[in-house]
């Protein structure tokens, strides 16, 4: 697995790890665990937060599917977590939905701001940014210029 994970026991007085999140949001996992009398597993996916630094030059466009269908099942199996309630925000919410939608057994999913569709404004922004990029050029030893 190779990714950092933390297991938190409800009522153990452990607050969520330090992050740039609002303190109320950072305490959410512990507060939910205490309210429902269960344990909370909090982890940062590979390349984010306190997890290992991303080693690859860039992520695959399937990274959320890879996390949902490969990494998350591995984490849950390793820790013997069955029938979890998955709580995720943004990419984490999308990962939770993909995981549950693929038929993995979950008790519930709480998805906050998942990426479930692409807005037209996002597509226009990507197209506009792409137009600003020029392909890099290289000068060969003979003095010729080539686009790479």
N, C-alpha and C positions, 0 to 999 in steps of 0.2 A: 504494500500500500504506500508507504513512504510519505504520507501526508500527516501533518500534525493534527491531533485530535485531543479533545478534552471531554471528560465525562464529569458531570456535576451532579451531586446528590442534593435533592431538595432539602431545605432546612439546614444545610451545612454551613450557612453563612458565607458562602463564596459568591462574590458578585461576578457578573460577566466580565470577560477579559477587557482590558483597556482598549478603547477604539476611538475613532473620530465620531462615532455616533453620539447622538444626544444621550445623556446619562439614563433617562427614562427608557429609551429604546434598548440601550446596552443591558439593562436589568431585566428585560422582557423574558428571556429564557428561564431565569431563576424564579421570577414571579409566577409564570405559568406553571412551572413544576410545583411550586408551593401550593398554588390554588387548586391544582388537580391531584395533588398527592402522588406525584410520579417523579421519575428522574428525567433530566434533560441532557441531551447530547448536543454539544455546541462544537461545530468545527468550521474552519475556513477551507474552502476548496483550494485545490492546488493552484499556486501562483497568486493567491490573494491573502490579505490579512496577515496572520502569523504563521501561515503555512509556508512550505518550502518555496523558494524563488523559482519562477518559471524558467526552465532550462531551454525550452524550444524557442526559436526566434519569433514565432508567432503561433497563435492558437488556430486550430482547425475551425471551420465554420460549424462543425458538429460538436463543439466543446460542451455545450449544455446537455446534449444527448449522451455523450460519453460519460459525463459526470452522473447523469440520472440512471443510465443503464449499466454502467460498469463500476464506477467508483462508489456511488452510494450503496448499491447492494453489497459490495465488498466490505464497506465500513460497518453496515448493519449486521452482516453475517459474522464478522470478526468479533463484534461486541455482543453477539447473540441478542440483538434487538429484533423483536417480532411485532408486527402489527403497529407500527409507529404512527404518531400524529406528526406530520411534517409541517413545519412552519418556515416559510421562506419569503424573502423580499427580493424583488427585481430578478436577477439571474437565479437566485435561490428559489424563488417562487416558481419560475419556469421549470427548473430542475425537478422540483417536487411534483409538479403537474405531469411532466413527462414520465417520471418514475411511476406514479400512480396509474397514469393512462396506459402504460405498457403492461399492466396487469399485476404489478408487484403488490403484495398485500399491505395495505395501510388502513389505519382506523379512520383517519381524516387528513385533509390537506387544508392548511390556511395559507392562501396565496395572496401576498400583498404586492401589487404592481407588477404582475408577471408580464413577460413579453409574449403575448398571445396573437398579436397581429402587428403588421408594419404600417405605420401611419404614412400617408402621402407626403407630409412635411419632412419626414425622415428620408424618404427616397429622394426628394428634391434636394435636400441638404447634401446627401452623399454624391449625387450627380454634380452638384455645384462645386463641391470640394475636389472631386476627381478632375474637373475641367481646369482647376488651378494648378494641378500637378503637371510638371513637364517630365518626360522621360530623361534620366540622366544620360549624359554623353561622355564618351571616353576618347581621348586622343591617343592614337597608336604611335609606335616608334617611328613610323613613316610619316607621321603628321596628319593622317586621315582621322576624321571625326566619325564616330559611330554611336548610334543610340543603343542603349542596353535594355 
